[in-house]
Amino acid sequence: MFSMKSVLKFLGSFLVVFLAYSAGFYSGEGSVPSLYKVSGVANTGQKTADVDFNIFWDAWRELEQKYVDRGLLDRQKMVYGAVEGMVRSTGDPYTSFFTPEEAKLLNEDISGNFSGIGAEIGFKKGILTVITPLKNSPAERAGIMTGDKILKIDDTITADLSIEEAVRQIRGEEGTTVTLGIFREGFAETKLIPIKREVIDVPVVAWEKKGDVAYIELYSFVGDIDEAFLRTARQVVAGGAKKIVLDMRNNPGGYLDSAVEVASYFIDQGDIVVTEDFGNGAKKNEYRSKGYRYFQKMPVVVLVNDGSASASEIVAGALKDNRGATLVGEKTFGKGSVQEVQSLAGDTVLKITVAKWLTPSGKSIQDQGIEPDVKVEMSVEEKEAGKDPQLDKAMEIISKL
């Protein structure tokens, strides 16, 4: 998830130092560093104490001098490819470089409106996995389910794709079709599922009153979530609800700021919502509740499952640790790393993992997830039949509080 709501920092381009030294300082071809042998390129960089950039420029020179179709080489694409390879070497699927076209898709993601199939995806144990299909999305209507493993996108094997590459291939023009190779428990083999792309408007929040219980479904933490949740809170209080079931199943997350906002409706001012751990002995950041006086005194039960990720895990952990709120359902996804979006030169963007989230009690969310207090599984058959044993259990628990 993003640690800020807009692109705030500008770091400059990769290899930003332009050396204006003349190659005339060197006495022979063999003594001239490789970077000076590259023509038509600025900002070439230099050798440091432990890294020799000559390797990069050796490869660049060899391509330009010997590649059979060197007249067709696109130097800008070569730079993009080099940066992508450098970023991918971290081994972190959530640290990514975006070309200008890809950065546009990222901005559409942030705004909550884009053309695709309406499914949040991530890596689980190294396999591209559906975190959740969005409510009423083409993916949901096609039968895509939380936990589905995406092994192919059209004819492309997903094993070596980054998150952004997978997203880019799944998305496309409205009305076109993408075919996903899906495997899930119970399948004898991979099943090919065609899905027609649509413009996706990410839903945010809905609620209804069940007796004296406000049943609040929180679908995501993007778009106008802050304003929408404030409206919902006012409606819940005006409606006379005395208890709350907060349903964050299949909520893939979103903004950190919005997670803190939502948690602030439930926990007292000053209580820790989440801690940002930068590692390497750096000082940790603590994000605390603003103490909005709406639901602090109301009993609350929280519904989660393996489609609950990122911001929804933060809120669930905050309510569990600060309020002793009962979590019902299944273990959450375990997406607890922090990405910052950094602007680079030429309208390119770097999304980089800078920290990991810890719950108020100090437990890491990343790859661990949050265990429910009351585990209730829901089978495919129950879901297809319209049954919801998890919600039933949550309503049973809240009725006794």
Wavefront OBJ file of the C-alpha trace (Angstrom):
o trace
v 0.000 0.000 0.000
v 1.026 3.596 -0.433
v 2.418 5.516 2.498
v 1.216 8.848 1.043
v -1.718 9.869 -1.124
v 0.198 11.600 -3.848
v 3.598 11.548 -5.441
v 5.616 13.668 -3.056
v 9.273 13.131 -3.756
v 11.476 13.647 -6.746
v 14.675 11.667 -6.756
v 16.011 12.412 -10.223
v 17.009 10.001 -12.946
v 19.011 6.810 -12.813
v 22.685 7.534 -13.432
v 22.233 11.280 -13.022
v 25.824 12.459 -13.075
v 27.048 13.719 -16.410
v 30.802 13.660 -16.607
v 32.034 16.493 -18.760
v 35.617 15.355 -18.691
v 37.330 15.007 -22.040
v 38.527 11.660 -23.265
v 41.677 13.542 -24.265
v 42.964 13.078 -20.730
v 43.564 9.432 -21.576
v 46.544 8.381 -23.635
v 45.153 5.439 -25.505
v 42.059 3.495 -26.492
v 42.844 0.746 -24.034
v 43.053 3.164 -21.105
v 39.766 4.962 -21.818
v 36.981 3.828 -19.459
v 34.032 2.183 -21.206
v 31.583 4.958 -20.381
v 33.585 7.410 -22.533
v 33.340 5.108 -25.534
v 29.544 5.448 -25.650
v 28.391 8.130 -28.060
v 25.185 10.152 -27.953
v 24.372 9.484 -24.310
v 24.299 11.933 -21.396
v 24.250 11.222 -17.641
v 26.583 8.270 -17.917
v 27.542 7.798 -14.283
v 30.880 6.636 -12.935
v 32.765 3.922 -11.124
v 32.323 3.823 -7.342
v 34.339 2.078 -4.659
v 32.377 -1.184 -4.866
v 30.468 -1.008 -8.161
v 31.955 -0.879 -11.636
v 29.516 0.729 -14.077
v 31.900 -0.113 -16.906
v 30.071 -3.449 -17.142
v 26.918 -1.601 -18.091
v 28.646 0.547 -20.664
v 30.613 -2.392 -22.085
v 27.324 -4.163 -22.786
v 25.783 -0.975 -24.198
v 28.746 -0.438 -26.544
v 28.753 -4.046 -27.733
v 25.043 -3.851 -28.592
v 25.453 -0.609 -30.508
v 28.501 -1.837 -32.415
v 27.676 -5.497 -33.099
v 23.934 -6.213 -32.730
v 22.662 -7.357 -36.118
v 19.732 -4.906 -36.108
v 21.514 -2.125 -34.266
v 19.838 0.494 -36.429
v 16.560 -0.484 -34.788
v 17.819 -0.170 -31.212
v 15.736 2.174 -29.076
v 18.089 3.792 -26.567
v 15.284 4.966 -24.287
v 13.930 1.435 -24.088
v 17.434 0.196 -23.333
v 17.617 2.553 -20.352
v 14.147 1.501 -19.174
v 15.166 -2.144 -19.454
v 18.343 -1.554 -17.460
v 16.467 0.158 -14.650
v 13.770 -2.540 -14.635
v 16.446 -5.213 -14.304
v 18.154 -3.342 -11.473
v 14.881 -2.968 -9.573
v 13.859 -6.581 -10.163
v 17.163 -7.765 -8.689
v 15.802 -6.859 -5.230
v 13.598 -9.947 -5.411
v 10.693 -7.902 -4.038
v 7.602 -8.160 -6.285
v 6.233 -4.892 -4.875
v 9.282 -2.791 -5.784
v 8.845 -1.785 -9.419
v 9.882 0.664 -12.111
v 7.227 2.243 -14.333
v 7.693 3.662 -17.797
v 5.529 6.738 -18.554
v 2.769 4.517 -19.975
v 2.878 2.206 -16.946
v 2.926 5.185 -14.577
v -0.358 6.279 -16.107
v -1.867 2.901 -15.180
v -0.553 3.318 -11.644
v -2.260 6.695 -11.349
v -5.502 5.127 -12.557
v -5.100 2.513 -9.823
v -4.762 5.248 -7.219
v -7.826 7.127 -8.484
v -9.923 3.955 -8.259
v -11.089 3.903 -11.897
v -9.559 1.815 -14.695
v -10.341 -0.658 -17.464
v -9.764 -4.318 -16.639
v -11.413 -7.294 -14.936
v -11.696 -5.965 -11.370
v -9.444 -8.292 -9.396
v -6.683 -7.458 -6.930
v -3.668 -9.727 -7.325
v -0.461 -10.357 -5.405
v 2.231 -12.943 -4.805
v 1.682 -15.690 -2.255
v 4.561 -18.123 -1.782
v 5.948 -16.943 -5.102
v 2.763 -17.669 -7.074
v 0.592 -14.983 -8.677
v -2.613 -15.190 -6.675
v -6.000 -13.480 -6.628
v -6.290 -11.496 -3.397
v -9.893 -10.713 -4.186
v -12.260 -10.106 -7.089
v -13.947 -6.727 -6.570
v -17.656 -6.694 -5.856
v -19.838 -6.903 -9.001
v -16.739 -6.963 -11.216
v -16.232 -8.963 -14.447
v -13.841 -11.212 -12.515
v -16.445 -11.987 -9.854
v -19.129 -12.655 -12.465
v -16.751 -14.995 -14.324
v -16.317 -17.071 -11.165
v -12.845 -15.882 -10.115
v -12.374 -16.441 -6.385
v -10.052 -15.329 -3.607
v -7.021 -17.610 -3.513
v -7.164 -18.594 -7.180
v -3.688 -19.107 -8.630
v -3.122 -17.356 -11.972
v -0.712 -19.570 -13.908
v -1.265 -18.043 -17.362
v -2.464 -14.744 -18.821
v -3.518 -15.510 -22.369
v -0.394 -17.312 -23.685
v 2.021 -15.902 -21.079
v 3.263 -18.033 -18.180
v 3.137 -15.885 -15.031
v 6.042 -17.477 -13.138
v 8.549 -14.774 -14.099
v 6.237 -11.773 -14.214
v 6.276 -8.881 -11.760
v 3.022 -7.568 -10.311
v 3.038 -4.651 -12.726
v 3.719 -6.845 -15.759
v 0.835 -9.112 -14.791
v -1.491 -6.150 -14.236
v -0.471 -4.656 -17.568
v -1.310 -7.879 -19.407
v -4.616 -8.400 -17.622
v -5.799 -4.876 -18.288
v -6.750 -3.637 -21.707
v -9.308 -1.845 -23.791
v -12.897 -2.003 -22.613
v -14.820 -4.770 -24.386
v -11.789 -6.927 -25.178
v -11.239 -10.330 -23.570
v -8.383 -11.747 -21.518
v -8.123 -15.446 -20.707
v -6.692 -16.494 -17.354
v -5.294 -19.925 -16.624
v -6.672 -20.554 -13.126
v -5.864 -23.320 -10.678
v -7.575 -23.769 -7.320
v -7.971 -26.516 -4.766
v -10.325 -29.122 -6.174
v -9.369 -28.509 -9.806
v -7.926 -31.528 -11.611
v -6.059 -29.205 -13.988
v -5.681 -25.556 -14.901
v -8.960 -24.059 -16.094
v -9.015 -21.375 -18.795
v -11.465 -18.594 -17.889
v -12.166 -15.848 -20.445
v -13.148 -12.476 -18.967
v -14.379 -9.425 -20.844
v -12.728 -6.213 -19.694
v -14.813 -3.299 -18.428
v -14.206 0.118 -16.917
v -13.871 -0.685 -13.221
v -15.225 1.695 -10.612
v -13.814 0.479 -7.299
v -16.570 0.279 -4.649
v -15.843 1.701 -1.207
v -18.371 1.101 1.573
v -21.983 0.047 2.177
v -24.010 -0.661 5.298
v -27.348 -1.927 6.519
v -29.014 -2.247 9.884
v -29.672 -5.732 11.237
v -31.686 -5.223 14.414
v -29.494 -3.052 16.643
v -26.367 -4.044 14.668
v -24.834 -1.914 11.924
v -23.379 -4.301 9.345
v -20.682 -2.277 7.531
v -19.027 -3.709 4.411
v -15.727 -1.964 3.701
v -14.581 -2.903 0.204
v -11.365 -0.904 -0.232
v -9.239 1.976 1.027
v -8.927 3.942 -2.231
v -11.020 6.566 -3.996
v -13.203 8.712 -1.740
v -13.011 6.312 1.226
v -12.434 9.041 3.845
v -15.519 11.034 2.900
v -17.618 7.905 2.304
v -16.784 6.402 5.685
v -17.601 9.684 7.456
v -21.024 9.703 5.772
v -21.521 6.081 6.786
v -20.532 6.757 10.403
v -23.032 9.602 10.647
v -25.778 7.449 9.157
v -25.017 4.570 11.540
v -25.209 6.831 14.600
v -28.350 8.591 13.336
v -29.910 5.187 12.661
v -29.599 4.206 16.316
v -27.308 1.195 15.914
v -25.749 -0.047 19.163
v -23.248 -2.601 17.835
v -21.114 -3.062 14.723
v -19.999 -5.911 12.504
v -17.194 -4.568 10.292
v -16.776 -6.758 7.222
v -13.372 -6.390 5.549
v -13.344 -9.742 3.773
v -11.861 -9.480 0.289
v -10.731 -5.920 0.989
v -7.362 -5.581 -0.793
v -6.356 -2.384 1.007
v -5.209 1.002 -0.256
v -3.958 4.113 1.501
v -2.211 4.095 4.875
v -3.773 7.455 5.708
v -7.235 6.007 5.126
v -6.496 2.991 7.314
v -5.587 5.391 10.139
v -8.738 7.425 9.427
v -11.046 4.393 9.611
v -9.357 2.985 12.728
v -9.792 6.387 14.387
v -13.568 5.872 14.435
v -13.126 2.785 16.611
v -10.179 3.361 18.962
v -9.295 6.104 21.427
v -7.244 9.142 20.509
v -3.524 8.510 20.784
v -3.702 4.724 20.592
v -1.260 3.201 18.105
v -2.897 2.104 14.860
v 0.233 0.732 13.198
v 4.007 1.024 13.409
v 6.198 1.578 10.369
v 9.455 -0.392 10.680
v 12.176 0.739 8.257
v 14.652 -1.928 9.405
v 18.414 -1.528 9.689
v 18.062 0.059 13.131
v 16.219 3.115 11.775
v 13.730 4.925 13.956
v 10.210 3.528 13.704
v 7.178 5.656 12.912
v 4.047 5.234 14.993
v 0.688 6.187 13.486
v -1.888 6.995 16.139
v -5.666 7.269 16.267
v -7.251 10.681 15.847
v -10.015 9.547 18.174
v -13.156 10.338 16.179
v -16.002 9.841 18.672
v -18.360 7.569 16.814
v -17.802 3.877 17.529
v -15.321 3.745 20.441
v -17.982 2.624 22.927
v -19.835 0.253 20.598
v -19.100 -3.490 20.683
v -17.497 -4.534 17.396
v -16.763 -7.808 15.617
v -14.497 -7.836 12.549
v -14.815 -10.216 9.601
v -11.628 -11.097 7.683
v -10.409 -13.738 5.247
v -7.439 -14.462 2.983
v -8.603 -11.668 0.683
v -8.143 -9.105 3.460
v -4.833 -7.384 2.763
v -2.751 -4.311 3.456
v -4.873 -1.482 4.923
v -7.623 -3.874 5.996
v -5.042 -5.908 7.934
v -3.840 -2.721 9.623
v -7.354 -1.840 10.764
v -8.077 -5.403 11.877
v -4.839 -5.530 13.882
v -5.506 -2.136 15.449
v -9.010 -3.101 16.599
v -7.832 -6.468 17.869
v -4.885 -5.102 19.858
v -6.482 -1.899 21.176
v -10.112 -2.913 21.620
v -9.881 -6.660 21.998
v -12.262 -6.833 19.041
v -13.086 -10.386 17.998
v -11.854 -11.332 14.527
v -13.973 -13.934 12.745
v -13.221 -15.796 9.519
v -9.888 -16.865 8.043
v -6.238 -15.805 8.237
v -5.552 -12.600 6.316
v -3.361 -12.355 3.210
v -0.184 -10.989 4.800
v 0.581 -7.883 2.705
v 2.304 -5.703 5.272
v 5.018 -3.886 3.372
v 5.061 -0.165 2.633
v 5.541 1.224 -0.855
v 6.380 4.835 -1.647
v 5.749 6.205 -5.110
v 8.690 8.295 -6.286
v 8.718 10.469 -9.404
v 11.780 10.073 -11.621
v 12.826 11.917 -14.756
v 10.881 11.665 -17.993
v 7.522 10.923 -16.295
v 8.817 7.580 -15.043
v 8.031 6.319 -11.541
v 9.665 4.065 -8.973
v 7.455 2.231 -6.499
v 9.766 1.047 -3.758
v 9.263 -0.957 -0.585
v 10.618 1.198 2.238
v 9.230 -0.410 5.393
v 7.069 -3.130 6.925
v 3.975 -2.789 9.079
v 3.765 -3.940 12.682
v 0.499 -4.230 14.611
v 0.229 -2.240 17.878
v 1.428 -5.340 19.750
v 4.541 -5.455 17.538
v 3.630 -8.363 15.267
v 4.696 -8.203 11.617
v 1.920 -8.414 9.045
v 4.137 -9.110 6.016
v 3.929 -12.773 4.936
v 2.452 -13.613 8.372
v -1.080 -12.275 8.138
v -3.404 -12.001 11.108
v -5.089 -15.049 12.602
v -8.795 -14.744 13.464
v -9.916 -15.324 17.034
v -12.754 -17.501 15.756
v -11.841 -19.474 12.650
v -14.748 -20.128 10.301
v -14.088 -21.392 6.806
v -16.496 -20.942 3.929
v -16.623 -23.515 1.155
v -17.141 -22.814 -2.519
v -20.429 -24.687 -2.310
v -21.660 -22.500 0.553
v -20.709 -19.340 -1.283
v -22.396 -20.445 -4.499
v -25.518 -21.340 -2.513
v -25.616 -17.860 -1.004
v -24.784 -19.087 2.490
v -22.445 -17.125 4.770
v -21.427 -19.066 7.895
v -18.782 -16.446 8.714
v -21.316 -13.628 8.894
v -23.687 -15.899 10.800
v -20.999 -16.528 13.421
v -20.163 -12.817 13.644
v -23.828 -11.966 14.218
v -24.065 -14.690 16.848
v -21.032 -13.288 18.696
v -22.110 -9.626 18.486
v -25.590 -10.489 19.788
v -24.023 -11.591 23.079
v -21.911 -8.452 23.545
l 1 2 3 4 5 6 7 8 9 10 11 12 13 14 15 16 17 18 19 20 21 22 23 24 25 26 27 28 29 30 31 32 33 34 35 36 37 38 39 40 41 42 43 44 45 46 47 48 49 50 51 52 53 54 55 56 57 58 59 60 61 62 63 64 65 66 67 68 69 70 71 72 73 74 75 76 77 78 79 80 81 82 83 84 85 86 87 88 89 90 91 92 93 94 95 96 97 98 99 100 101 102 103 104 105 106 107 108 109 110 111 112 113 114 115 116 117 118 119 120 121 122 123 124 125 126 127 128 129 130 131 132 133 134 135 136 137 138 139 140 141 142 143 144 145 146 147 148 149 150 151 152 153 154 155 156 157 158 159 160 161 162 163 164 165 166 167 168 169 170 171 172 173 174 175 176 177 178 179 180 181 182 183 184 185 186 187 188 189 190 191 192 193 194 195 196 197 198 199 200 201 202 203 204 205 206 207 208 209 210 211 212 213 214 215 216 217 218 219 220 221 222 223 224 225 226 227 228 229 230 231 232 233 234 235 236 237 238 239 240 241 242 243 244 245 246 247 248 249 250 251 252 253 254 255 256 257 258 259 260 261 262 263 264 265 266 267 268 269 270 271 272 273 274 275 276 277 278 279 280 281 282 283 284 285 286 287 288 289 290 291 292 293 294 295 296 297 298 299 300 301 302 303 304 305 306 307 308 309 310 311 312 313 314 315 316 317 318 319 320 321 322 323 324 325 326 327 328 329 330 331 332 333 334 335 336 337 338 339 340 341 342 343 344 345 346 347 348 349 350 351 352 353 354 355 356 357 358 359 360 361 362 363 364 365 366 367 368 369 370 371 372 373 374 375 376 377 378 379 380 381 382 383 384 385 386 387 388 389 390 391 392 393 394 395 396 397 398 399 400 401
